[in-house]
Amino acid sequence: MRIRARAFILPLHDPVRVAEDVAMVDQISDGRVELVIGGGYLQTEFAMFGKSLADRPSLVEEGIGALRSAWTGLPFVYRGRPARVGLKPVQYPHPPLSLGGSSAPAARRAARLQLGFEPTKAHLFQAYVEECSRLGVTPGQRARPMMTSKFLHISTNPEASWQQLLPHLLYDANEYHRWLSAESPNNKPLDEGDLRASGEYLILTPDECLARAEELGEDGLLEFHPLVGGLDPKLGWASLTLFAAEVMPTLDCRSR
């Protein structure tokens, strides 16, 4: 199981601190961390940190440069100040880095910076591959399958878990719904029926999860968000533990 921050809004963070935090998690997990960097899109969030959405491209590129310099373990200069992160990640030269994006310019930026690319729309990956070809660089990753769900929880009693997790799932869904449809006059809050019908929130038994893995095939992804909507870490951990105990061993056997 890989540990992925997807997506990490780098312009709102100090990249030197991020580099040290990521290196620490990579050490603890013995090299299982991946970082997907996003530029962000909420003006209110940028305003809260005294930054402007217009500066996203430069902040992303500056931050990525700082991460790469920090992970060498050598002294470097960040914004005119001397900096050094002594803790190096296990993965060399650093954990996998990808850029998230929803536009052709984002795809081209990922190619130019020699990063992987994780688009929100499948067709944008081709723009990334074409730009990599034009620049003569190797794509940072092959195309990942588009996620068919945004939340997965494993439970021996899915109906009971639905009621236990529902307040957190509704908070998560409605916050995104509010952000993405703020100008809509009919921005009605989502309810439990909407979440179940969407297929984006899955609560499955181990056997149901195995069946879904079979449907996804060898290149499929099962992605957890164990702390979604302020969920109690104990509940998220219980789901991951059940997956590791009752799903992963069977998947490993079938993949050999």
Long-range contacts (C-beta under 8 A, 24 or more apart in sequence): 1-32, 1-240, 1-243, 1-244, 1-248, 2-32, 2-33, 2-34, 3-29, 3-32, 3-33, 3-34, 4-33, 4-34, 4-35, 4-36, 4-223, 5-33, 5-34, 5-35, 5-36, 6-34, 6-36, 6-100, 6-118, 6-223, 7-36, 7-37, 7-38, 7-100, 7-118, 8-35, 8-36, 8-37, 8-38, 9-38, 9-39, 9-40, 9-45, 10-37, 10-38, 10-39, 10-59, 10-60, 10-63, 10-64, 11-39, 11-40, 11-46, 11-51, 11-55, 11-56, 11-59, 11-60, 11-63, 12-40, 12-45, 12-46, 12-49, 12-51, 13-63, 15-62, 15-63, 15-64, 15-66, 15-67, 15-70, 15-78, 16-66, 16-70, 16-78, 16-83, 16-85, 18-63, 18-67, 19-66, 19-67, 19-70, 19-71, 19-85, 20-70, 20-85, 20-87, 22-67, 22-89, 22-95, 23-70, 23-71, 23-85, 23-87, 23-88, 23-89, 24-87, 26-89, 26-90, 26-91, 26-95, 27-87, 27-89, 27-90, 30-90, 31-89, 31-90, 31-91, 31-95, 33-89, 33-91, 33-95, 34-95, 34-96, 34-97, 34-98, 35-67, 35-95, 35-96, 35-97, 35-98, 36-98, 36-99, 36-100, 36-116, 36-118, 37-63, 37-64, 37-97, 37-98, 37-99, 37-100, 37-115, 38-99, 38-100, 38-101, 39-100, 39-101, 39-106, 41-179, 42-179, 57-105, 57-109, 60-99, 60-109, 61-109, 61-113, 64-97, 64-113, 64-115, 67-94, 67-97, 68-93, 68-94, 96-140, 96-141, 97-140, 98-140, 98-141, 107-131, 110-140, 111-135, 111-137, 111-139, 114-140, 115-140, 116-140, 116-141, 117-141, 118-144, 122-146, 144-221, 145-216, 145-219, 145-220, 145-221, 147-221, 147-223, 148-199, 148-216, 149-199, 149-200, 149-201, 149-202, 149-223, 150-200, 150-201, 150-223, 150-225, 151-200, 151-201, 151-202, 151-224, 151-225, 151-228, 152-202, 152-204, 152-209, 152-222, 152-223, 152-224, 152-225, 152-239, 153-202, 153-203, 153-204, 153-224, 153-235, 153-239, 154-203, 154-204, 154-205, 154-206, 154-209, 154-239, 154-240, 154-242, 154-243, 154-246, 154-247, 155-203, 155-204, 155-205, 155-239, 155-242, 156-205, 156-206, 156-242, 158-203, 158-204, 158-205, 158-208, 161-203, 162-192, 162-196, 162-203, 164-235, 165-203, 165-231, 165-235, 166-192, 166-195, 167-229, 168-228, 168-229, 168-230, 168-231, 169-195, 169-201, 169-228, 169-229, 170-195, 170-229, 171-229, 171-230, 172-225, 172-228, 172-229, 173-198, 173-200, 173-201, 206-242, 206-243, 206-246, 206-247, 209-243, 209-247, 210-247, 210-250, 210-251, 213-247, 213-251, 218-255
